[in-house]
Amino acid sequence: MTSQFALKLSALNRSLGRGNRALVLAVALGAACLAGTPVAQAQATKIGFVSTERILRDSRPAKAAQTKIESEFKRRDDELQSLANNLRTQAQKFDKDAPVLSESERVKRQRQLADLDGDLQRKRREFQEDFNRRRNEEFSAIVEKADAAIKRIAEEQGYDLIIQDAVTVSPRVDITDQVMKALGG
């Protein structure tokens, strides 16, 4: 019966213009459903969710990467703190001495303070750029490993769809803990 129905639908489809074909197809599918002819079997879709934010914050590899990066940049951070303290001390000294300084000495020291401040701002900017670049390198490797673990879990457990990062999620579809376990914690 389905093959006769398909042949009649095909003949009708050829006789109509392109604009009406979608309408005919929709009517035919609706009629087939009403007539009890199975068109497609409905299957339950298995959906999972993974919080990338939690993985990059709480997983063992993420914590190790954060510690590694912080130790790599500690010396530079200490230097920046020292420069900031020096600038603060120089500015306080200037404020205290300003009333008794000559105009030329005051301008000279203001210029020195501006140079120190500019140097500090440049070094902070460079530090932040280097820190972000290094952090992105480390975390992109973790994301790649997490993606591989997600794919493996999806295949092993028969997930049809895994969503990363959503506004709201039911805990029953959250597989973040499984992914973190696959990453080693």
Buried (B, 14 or more C-beta within 10 A) or exposed (E): EEEEBEEEBEEBBEEEEEEEEEEBEEEBBEEBEEEEEEEEEEEEEEBBBBBBEBBBEBBEBBEBBBEEBEEEBEEBEEEBEEBBEEBEEBBEEBEEEEEEBEEEEBEEBBEEBEEBBEEBEEBBEEBEEEBEEBBEEBBEEBBEBBBEBBEEBBEEEEBEEBEBEEEEBEEEBBBBEBBBBBBEE
